[in-house]
Amino acid sequence: MTSWYKNWFDSKYYHILYNKRNHDEAELFINNLLKFLSPTKKSYFLDLCCGKGRHSILLNKMGYRVDGIDLSKNSIKQALREKKNNLNFFVRDMRLIREQNKYNFILNLFTSFGYFNDSKDNHLVINGVSKALKKNGIFIIDFLNIEKTLKDLNKSETIKINEINFYIKRWSDLNFLYKKIEFKEKNKKFEFTERIQLLNKEQIVNLCSKSNLKNMSIFGDYQLNDFNENSERLILLFKK
């Protein structure tokens, strides 16, 4: 059985639905992270699940060497239009990070974690991250604040883009948050369901600690304000 994210992330409709992601917000987040982290210009970044490379491209424009990996061939195809000597993109499953002691910073942004059925896959990812980081390297993960997300869950909405009506339903069970997306184009019906694990702060910290990654900071938004139960995001920084 094909995992939901393999078909959906490579679909043209995924890019239509999420085409208006806030680039100003992404730039604000990257700028705030860099102010906090103060990386040297020789720092080497890995953008894990980079999509079309918006964060990678921003980092590279600021003078850093960056690799981006993503499972979506279509996303990487678009990202490769920006390829330079110190900016590279690769099609790769996040569970198959092969590098060792290579990166100063690894970023996993915009809820690009928790897609798998088996928690063992989460361990594969984090263990790969730990091995790929240099000594004292930093891992940043940007995830949902599950408690607030569930409390404020918008259970249904319709979004119209390019004459396509996307009918969206959201719900949860004990382990996952679901988002079903239904629409029609040229009288053909389509349906995709996203699924994210309900991982809280303690679970992610515990998961990373098993791969020798020590939590050093927790933030609740892209302005890097302190995390609390009403925070929009859960942003965790770990040190190897």
Backbone as numpy.savetxt, mean C-alpha at the origin, in Angstrom:
# Nx Ny Nz CAx CAy CAz Cx Cy Cz
-7.73 -21.39 -7.77 -8.57 -20.18 -7.77 -7.69 -18.93 -7.77
-7.95 -18.01 -8.69 -7.17 -16.79 -8.79 -7.52 -15.84 -7.65
-6.51 -15.28 -7.00 -6.74 -14.33 -5.92 -7.41 -13.07 -6.48
-8.29 -12.46 -5.66 -9.10 -11.33 -6.14 -8.25 -10.18 -6.68
-7.12 -9.93 -6.04 -6.32 -8.76 -6.40 -5.61 -8.92 -7.74
-5.35 -10.16 -8.17 -4.64 -10.36 -9.44 -5.46 -9.86 -10.62
-6.74 -10.21 -10.66 -7.60 -9.75 -11.76 -7.98 -8.29 -11.61
-8.34 -7.88 -10.41 -8.87 -6.54 -10.19 -7.80 -5.47 -10.40
-6.62 -5.64 -9.84 -5.59 -4.62 -9.95 -5.07 -4.46 -11.38
-5.23 -5.48 -12.20 -4.79 -5.39 -13.60 -5.92 -5.01 -14.54
-7.11 -4.81 -13.99 -8.27 -4.43 -14.79 -8.23 -2.93 -15.12
-8.67 -2.58 -16.30 -8.73 -1.16 -16.65 -9.74 -0.43 -15.76
-10.71 -1.16 -15.24 -11.75 -0.53 -14.42 -11.22 -0.14 -13.04
-10.25 -0.88 -12.56 -9.59 -0.49 -11.30 -8.97 0.89 -11.45
-8.30 1.11 -12.57 -7.63 2.39 -12.80 -8.64 3.51 -13.06
-9.78 3.17 -13.64 -10.83 4.17 -13.83 -11.40 4.59 -12.48
-11.73 3.62 -11.65 -12.37 3.91 -10.36 -11.45 4.71 -9.44
-10.17 4.37 -9.44 -9.24 5.00 -8.50 -8.32 6.03 -9.17
-8.72 6.50 -10.33 -7.87 7.42 -11.08 -7.65 8.76 -10.38
-8.60 9.16 -9.55 -8.52 10.50 -8.94 -7.96 10.47 -7.53
-7.12 9.49 -7.24 -6.44 9.50 -5.95 -5.65 10.80 -5.81
-5.63 11.30 -4.59 -5.13 12.64 -4.33 -3.60 12.71 -4.38
-3.07 13.27 -5.48 -1.62 13.37 -5.63 -1.03 14.42 -4.69
-1.81 15.46 -4.39 -1.34 16.46 -3.43 -1.17 15.84 -2.05
-2.11 14.96 -1.69 -2.03 14.27 -0.40 -0.82 13.34 -0.36
-0.56 12.66 -1.47 0.62 11.78 -1.55 1.90 12.57 -1.38
1.97 13.74 -2.02 3.16 14.59 -1.92 3.34 15.12 -0.50
2.23 15.51 0.13 2.28 15.97 1.52 2.82 14.88 2.43
2.34 13.66 2.25 2.77 12.53 3.08 4.26 12.26 2.91
4.71 12.21 1.66 6.13 11.96 1.40 6.99 13.06 2.00
6.59 14.32 1.82 7.36 15.43 2.38 7.44 15.35 3.90
6.33 15.01 4.54 6.32 14.90 6.00 7.17 13.73 6.48
7.11 12.62 5.76 7.95 11.47 6.12 9.44 11.82 6.03
9.80 12.50 4.96 11.21 12.84 4.76 11.70 13.82 5.83
10.85 14.75 6.22 11.23 15.67 7.30 11.47 14.91 8.59
10.62 13.91 8.84 10.75 13.13 10.07 11.97 12.21 10.03
12.20 11.58 8.88 13.24 10.56 8.76 14.64 11.14 8.49
14.68 12.29 7.83 15.95 12.94 7.47 16.93 11.98 6.78
16.52 11.35 5.68 17.43 10.42 4.99 18.55 11.17 4.28
19.72 10.54 4.17 20.79 11.12 3.37 20.44 10.96 1.89
21.09 11.74 1.05 20.81 11.68 -0.39 21.27 10.36 -1.01
22.08 9.60 -0.29 22.51 8.30 -0.78 21.53 7.18 -0.41
20.46 7.53 0.28 19.50 6.51 0.73 18.83 5.82 -0.46
18.57 4.54 -0.27 17.97 3.68 -1.30 16.61 3.23 -0.78
15.55 3.51 -1.55 14.18 3.21 -1.16 13.61 2.07 -2.00
12.77 1.25 -1.36 11.91 0.29 -2.07 10.47 0.67 -1.81
9.72 0.90 -2.88 8.28 1.18 -2.79 7.57 -0.15 -3.06
7.10 -0.77 -1.99 6.51 -2.11 -2.04 5.02 -2.00 -2.34
4.59 -2.54 -3.49 3.23 -2.35 -4.02 3.09 -0.90 -4.46
3.87 -0.54 -5.46 4.02 0.86 -5.87 2.91 1.36 -6.78
2.05 0.45 -7.30 1.04 0.88 -8.25 1.70 1.49 -9.48
1.20 2.66 -9.89 1.76 3.35 -11.06 2.97 4.20 -10.70
3.38 4.13 -9.43 4.65 4.73 -9.05 4.60 6.15 -8.54
3.44 6.62 -8.09 3.36 8.04 -7.72 4.30 8.39 -6.57
4.41 7.52 -5.55 5.32 7.81 -4.44 6.78 7.64 -4.86
7.04 6.61 -5.66 8.40 6.38 -6.16 8.90 7.57 -6.97
8.05 8.08 -7.84 8.44 9.20 -8.70 8.72 10.45 -7.87
7.88 10.70 -6.87 8.10 11.85 -5.97 9.45 11.74 -5.27
9.73 10.55 -4.72 10.99 10.35 -4.01 12.19 10.54 -4.94
12.06 10.03 -6.15 13.15 10.15 -7.11 13.40 11.61 -7.50
12.32 12.38 -7.65 12.47 13.80 -7.99 13.18 14.57 -6.88
13.11 14.03 -5.66 13.78 14.65 -4.53 15.23 14.19 -4.39
15.66 13.34 -5.33 17.07 12.99 -5.38 17.44 11.62 -4.85
16.44 10.77 -4.56 16.72 9.46 -3.98 16.67 8.35 -5.03
17.43 7.32 -4.79 17.39 6.12 -5.62 16.22 5.27 -5.17
15.39 4.82 -6.12 14.14 4.13 -5.77 13.90 2.94 -6.69
13.50 1.82 -6.10 12.92 0.69 -6.83 11.45 0.60 -6.44
10.60 0.30 -7.41 9.19 0.06 -7.14 8.80 -1.31 -7.66
8.05 -2.07 -6.84 7.55 -3.37 -7.32 6.04 -3.44 -7.11
5.38 -4.12 -8.03 3.94 -4.29 -7.96 3.55 -5.53 -8.75
2.46 -6.16 -8.35 1.98 -7.36 -9.03 1.30 -7.04 -10.36
0.78 -5.82 -10.49 0.01 -5.44 -11.67 0.92 -5.07 -12.84
0.84 -5.86 -13.90 1.63 -5.58 -15.10 1.24 -4.24 -15.72
-0.06 -3.94 -15.71 -0.52 -2.68 -16.30 0.00 -1.47 -15.52
0.01 -1.58 -14.19 0.53 -0.47 -13.38 2.01 -0.26 -13.63
2.76 -1.35 -13.66 4.21 -1.24 -13.89 4.50 -0.73 -15.31
3.68 -1.12 -16.26 3.85 -0.63 -17.63 3.76 0.90 -17.67
2.80 1.44 -16.92 2.66 2.90 -16.86 3.81 3.53 -16.08
4.19 2.89 -14.97 5.28 3.43 -14.14 6.59 3.49 -14.91
6.82 2.50 -15.77 8.09 2.41 -16.52 8.30 3.58 -17.49
7.25 4.33 -17.76 7.40 5.52 -18.59 8.28 6.57 -17.91
8.39 6.44 -16.58 9.20 7.39 -15.80 10.57 6.80 -15.43
10.89 5.63 -15.96 12.13 4.94 -15.59 13.37 5.79 -15.88
14.30 5.78 -14.93 15.58 6.47 -15.07 16.67 5.57 -14.50
17.90 6.04 -14.55 19.01 5.23 -14.03 18.84 4.89 -12.55
18.27 5.83 -11.79 18.09 5.61 -10.36 16.63 5.47 -9.96
15.79 5.12 -10.95 14.36 4.86 -10.70 13.95 3.67 -11.56
13.68 2.55 -10.91 13.36 1.31 -11.63 12.07 0.70 -11.10
11.36 0.00 -11.98 10.10 -0.65 -11.61 10.11 -2.10 -12.11
9.51 -2.98 -11.29 9.50 -4.40 -11.60 8.15 -5.01 -11.25
7.71 -5.98 -12.08 6.53 -6.78 -11.74 6.98 -7.86 -10.77
6.42 -7.84 -9.56 6.85 -8.81 -8.55 5.76 -8.97 -7.50
5.56 -10.18 -7.03 4.70 -10.48 -5.89 5.41 -10.02 -4.62
4.70 -9.31 -3.75 5.32 -8.78 -2.53 5.83 -9.87 -1.60
5.37 -11.10 -1.79 5.85 -12.22 -0.98 7.20 -12.74 -1.45
7.65 -12.23 -2.60 8.87 -12.77 -3.21 9.97 -11.72 -3.30
10.19 -11.01 -2.21 11.31 -10.06 -2.16 12.60 -10.87 -2.04
13.48 -10.73 -3.01 14.69 -11.56 -3.05 15.93 -10.86 -2.50
15.90 -9.54 -2.45 17.09 -8.77 -2.08 17.44 -8.96 -0.61
18.70 -8.79 -0.28 19.17 -8.85 1.10 20.09 -7.67 1.39
19.81 -7.03 2.54 20.65 -5.90 3.00 20.87 -4.86 1.90
19.80 -4.50 1.23 19.92 -3.60 0.07 19.37 -2.20 0.32
18.26 -2.11 1.05 17.54 -0.83 1.13 17.67 -0.17 2.50
17.71 1.17 2.47 17.67 1.94 3.71 16.24 2.13 4.20
15.31 2.21 3.25 13.90 2.42 3.58 13.02 1.56 2.68
12.01 0.94 3.28 10.99 0.22 2.50 9.64 0.79 2.89
8.87 1.20 1.87 7.56 1.80 2.08 6.47 0.86 1.59
5.41 0.73 2.38 4.21 0.00 1.95 3.03 0.91 2.27
2.56 1.64 1.24 1.65 2.75 1.47 0.26 2.51 0.88
-0.70 3.27 1.39 -2.07 3.30 0.88 -2.75 1.92 0.95
-2.70 1.33 2.14 -3.39 0.05 2.40 -3.03 -1.01 1.36
-1.75 -1.29 1.24 -1.26 -2.29 0.28 -0.79 -3.55 1.00
-1.52 -3.93 2.04 -1.17 -5.08 2.86 -2.46 -5.74 3.33
-2.37 -7.01 3.74 -3.54 -7.69 4.29 -4.47 -8.28 3.26
-3.94 -8.59 2.07 -4.77 -9.10 0.98 -4.96 -10.62 1.01
-4.17 -11.31 1.80 -4.07 -12.76 1.65 -5.04 -13.53 2.55
-5.36 -14.77 2.13 -6.20 -15.65 2.94 -5.46 -16.18 4.15
-4.20 -16.50 3.96 -3.40 -17.19 4.97 -2.45 -16.21 5.64
-2.48 -16.16 6.96 -1.60 -15.24 7.69 -0.12 -15.57 7.47
0.17 -16.81 7.04 1.56 -17.17 6.74 2.13 -16.29 5.62
1.25 -15.85 4.72 1.70 -14.97 3.64 2.13 -13.61 4.18
1.45 -13.13 5.22 1.87 -11.88 5.86 3.28 -12.01 6.41
3.57 -13.15 7.02 4.91 -13.40 7.57 5.95 -13.45 6.45
5.58 -14.03 5.31 6.50 -14.06 4.17 6.88 -12.65 3.73
5.88 -11.78 3.65 6.12 -10.40 3.24 7.05 -9.70 4.22
6.69 -9.75 5.50 7.45 -9.00 6.51 8.85 -9.57 6.67
8.98 -10.89 6.58 10.31 -11.49 6.66 11.18 -11.05 5.48
10.56 -10.97 4.30 11.28 -10.47 3.13 11.70 -9.02 3.28
10.81 -8.22 3.86 11.13 -6.82 4.13 12.34 -6.71 5.05
12.31 -7.48 6.13 13.39 -7.43 7.12 14.73 -7.82 6.49
14.72 -8.86 5.68 15.97 -9.30 5.04 16.48 -8.28 4.03
15.56 -7.59 3.36 15.95 -6.64 2.32 16.48 -5.33 2.89
16.15 -5.03 4.14 16.62 -3.80 4.77 18.07 -3.93 5.23
18.80 -2.84 5.09 20.12 -2.77 5.69 19.98 -2.66 7.21
21.09 -2.84 7.92 21.08 -2.65 9.37 20.63 -1.22 9.68
19.72 -1.10 10.65 19.12 0.18 11.04 18.19 0.75 9.98
17.84 -0.08 8.97 16.89 0.35 7.95 15.49 0.52 8.53
14.67 1.29 7.83 13.33 1.65 8.31 12.26 1.10 7.37
11.22 0.51 7.97 10.04 0.03 7.24 8.85 0.88 7.65
8.14 1.42 6.66 6.96 2.25 6.92 5.75 1.56 6.31
4.73 1.32 7.11 3.49 0.73 6.60 2.33 1.67 6.90
1.56 1.97 5.88 0.41 2.88 5.95 -0.85 2.05 5.74
-1.62 1.88 6.80 -2.77 0.97 6.78 -4.02 1.71 7.26
-5.16 1.04 7.12 -6.41 1.55 7.67 -6.37 1.56 9.19
-7.03 2.54 9.80 -7.38 2.43 11.21 -8.68 1.64 11.25
-8.55 0.35 11.49 -9.69 -0.56 11.35 -10.86 -0.16 12.24
-10.58 0.24 13.48 -11.65 0.59 14.41 -12.50 1.74 13.85
-11.86 2.79 13.38 -12.61 3.92 12.84 -13.29 3.55 11.52
-12.60 2.78 10.69 -13.17 2.38 9.40 -14.47 1.61 9.60
-14.48 0.68 10.54 -15.68 -0.11 10.80 -16.78 0.73 11.43
-16.40 1.64 12.30 -17.39 2.49 12.98 -18.09 3.41 11.99
-17.35 3.92 11.01 -17.89 4.89 10.06 -18.18 4.28 8.69
-18.30 2.97 8.62 -18.39 2.28 7.33 -19.59 2.76 6.51
-19.28 3.22 5.30 -20.32 3.60 4.34 -20.73 2.33 3.60
-21.89 1.79 3.94 -22.25 0.45 3.47 -22.61 0.39 2.00
-23.03 1.50 1.43 -23.34 1.48 -0.01 -23.25 2.87 -0.60
-22.80 2.93 -1.84 -22.74 4.19 -2.57 -22.64 3.90 -4.06
-22.93 4.91 -4.86 -22.78 4.82 -6.31 -21.85 5.92 -6.77
-20.86 5.55 -7.55 -19.90 6.51 -8.08 -19.95 6.44 -9.60
-20.18 7.59 -10.25 -20.24 7.64 -11.71 -18.96 8.24 -12.27
-18.28 7.47 -13.12 -17.05 7.93 -13.76 -17.07 7.47 -15.21
-16.82 8.40 -16.13 -16.76 8.05 -17.57 -18.00 7.29 -18.03
-19.16 7.75 -17.58 -20.45 7.14 -17.94 -20.63 5.73 -17.38
-19.78 5.33 -16.47 -19.95 4.03 -15.81 -20.41 4.27 -14.38
-21.49 3.62 -13.99 -21.97 3.67 -12.61 -21.39 2.50 -11.83
-20.54 2.82 -10.86 -19.97 1.80 -9.98 -20.84 1.70 -8.73
-21.47 0.54 -8.54 -22.31 0.30 -7.36 -21.46 -0.42 -6.31
-21.28 0.22 -5.18 -20.33 -0.27 -4.18 -21.05 -0.63 -2.89
-20.74 -1.82 -2.38 -21.26 -2.27 -1.08 -20.08 -2.68 -0.20
-20.16 -2.32 1.09 -19.09 -2.66 2.04 -19.69 -3.38 3.24
-18.96 -4.37 3.74 -19.36 -5.09 4.95 -18.13 -5.77 5.54
-18.30 -6.37 6.69 -17.17 -7.05 7.34 -17.66 -8.32 8.02
-16.70 -9.22 8.29 -16.94 -10.35 9.18 -15.87 -10.29 10.26
-15.57 -11.37 10.91 -14.61 -11.34 12.01 -13.18 -11.09 11.54
-12.90 -11.41 10.29 -11.51 -11.37 9.83 -11.21 -10.40 8.70
-12.23 -10.03 7.93 -11.98 -9.24 6.72 -12.98 -8.10 6.57
-12.52 -7.07 5.87 -13.37 -5.99 5.39 -13.55 -6.21 3.88
-14.80 -6.16 3.42 -15.11 -6.44 2.02 -15.65 -5.19 1.33
-15.36 -5.11 0.04 -15.89 -4.03 -0.80 -16.26 -4.63 -2.15
-17.56 -4.78 -2.39 -18.02 -5.33 -3.67 -18.29 -4.19 -4.64
-17.78 -4.33 -5.85 -17.91 -3.30 -6.89 -18.60 -3.93 -8.09
-19.79 -3.43 -8.42 -20.57 -3.95 -9.55 -20.82 -2.82 -10.54
-20.77 -3.15 -11.83 -21.02 -2.13 -12.85 -21.28 -2.82 -14.18
-21.74 -2.02 -15.13 -21.98 -2.51 -16.49 -21.26 -1.60 -17.47
-20.76 -2.21 -18.54 -20.26 -1.43 -19.67 -20.62 -2.18 -20.94
-21.24 -1.46 -21.87 -21.69 -2.06 -23.14 -22.53 -3.30 -22.88
-23.44 -3.17 -21.93 -24.39 -4.23 -21.55 -23.74 -5.48 -20.97
-22.48 -5.39 -20.64 -21.80 -6.51 -19.99 -21.64 -6.21 -18.51
-22.01 -7.18 -17.68 -21.93 -6.99 -16.23 -20.56 -7.40 -15.71
-20.07 -6.63 -14.74 -18.80 -6.92 -14.08 -18.99 -6.89 -12.57
-18.21 -7.70 -11.89 -18.26 -7.71 -10.43 -16.88 -8.07 -9.88
-16.40 -7.26 -8.96 -15.14 -7.51 -8.26 -15.37 -7.28 -6.77
-14.68 -8.04 -5.95 -14.77 -7.84 -4.51 -13.38 -7.73 -3.91
-13.11 -6.57 -3.33 -11.86 -6.36 -2.61 -12.01 -6.93 -1.20
-10.90 -7.37 -0.64 -10.95 -7.94 0.72 -9.64 -7.62 1.44
-9.78 -6.99 2.60 -8.61 -6.59 3.39 -8.74 -7.20 4.78
-7.65 -7.75 5.29 -7.67 -8.31 6.64 -7.88 -7.21 7.68
-8.63 -7.54 8.71 -8.88 -6.61 9.81 -7.70 -6.67 10.78
-6.65 -5.95 10.46 -5.44 -5.95 11.27 -5.38 -4.66 12.08
-5.22 -4.80 13.39 -5.10 -3.61 14.22 -3.63 -3.33 14.54
-3.42 -2.27 15.29 -2.05 -1.83 15.61 -1.25 -2.94 16.28
-1.82 -3.57 17.28 -1.10 -4.60 18.03 -0.73 -5.79 17.15
-1.62 -6.18 16.26 -1.35 -7.31 15.38 -0.20 -7.02 14.41
-0.16 -5.81 13.87 0.91 -5.46 12.94 2.25 -5.34 13.67
2.23 -4.73 14.85 3.46 -4.62 15.65 3.99 -6.00 16.01
3.10 -6.89 16.42 3.50 -8.25 16.78 4.06 -9.01 15.57
3.41 -8.86 14.44 3.86 -9.50 13.20 5.27 -9.05 12.83
5.51 -7.77 12.90 6.83 -7.24 12.52 7.90 -7.61 13.53
7.52 -7.68 14.80 8.52 -8.02 15.83 9.08 -9.42 15.62
8.28 -10.31 15.03 8.74 -11.68 14.77 9.82 -11.73 13.69
9.94 -10.65 12.93 10.99 -10.56 11.90 12.03 -9.52 12.28
12.18 -9.30 13.59 13.23 -8.41 14.11 13.07 -6.96 13.65
11.82 -6.52 13.53 11.53 -5.13 13.22 10.88 -4.50 14.45
11.53 -3.50 15.00 11.07 -2.87 16.24 10.29 -1.60 15.94
9.07 -1.51 16.51 8.24 -0.33 16.30 8.88 0.89 16.96
9.01 1.97 16.19 9.63 3.19 16.71 8.69 4.38 16.75
7.67 4.39 15.89 6.73 5.52 15.86 5.39 5.05 15.30
4.31 5.72 15.74 2.98 5.44 15.22 2.28 6.78 14.99
1.74 6.96 13.78 1.04 8.19 13.43 -0.39 7.86 12.97
-1.24 8.90 12.96 -2.65 8.68 12.64 -3.15 9.34 11.38
-2.27 10.06 10.69 -2.68 10.70 9.43 -1.43 11.12 8.66
-1.66 11.69 7.47 -0.53 12.04 6.60 0.18 13.32 7.04
-0.38 14.01 8.03 0.32 15.13 8.66 1.22 14.65 9.80
1.19 13.34 10.05 1.97 12.67 11.10 1.59 13.14 12.50
0.28 13.35 12.69 -0.24 13.57 14.04 -0.27 12.25 14.79
-0.31 12.34 16.12 -0.34 11.13 16.94 -1.55 10.27 16.61
-1.36 8.96 16.73 -2.45 8.02 16.47 -3.39 7.94 17.68
-4.71 7.90 17.39 -5.71 7.60 18.42 -6.86 6.86 17.76
-7.86 6.50 18.55 -8.95 5.65 18.02 -9.74 6.32 16.91
-9.68 7.65 16.81 -10.41 8.37 15.77 -9.54 8.76 14.57
-8.31 8.31 14.55 -7.41 8.63 13.44 -7.90 8.00 12.13
-7.66 8.70 11.03 -8.06 8.19 9.72 -7.17 7.04 9.27
-5.88 7.08 9.63 -4.92 6.10 9.17 -4.18 5.47 10.34
-3.51 4.37 10.06 -2.59 3.74 11.01 -1.24 3.64 10.29
-0.32 4.52 10.66 0.99 4.59 10.00 2.05 4.20 11.01
2.73 3.09 10.73 3.72 2.55 11.68 5.11 2.56 11.06
6.09 2.97 11.86 7.49 2.95 11.45 8.24 1.93 12.29
9.01 1.08 11.60 9.78 0.03 12.27 11.25 0.17 11.90
12.11 -0.23 12.83 13.55 -0.19 12.60 14.14 -1.59 12.72
15.02 -1.93 11.81 15.68 -3.24 11.84 16.84 -3.22 12.84
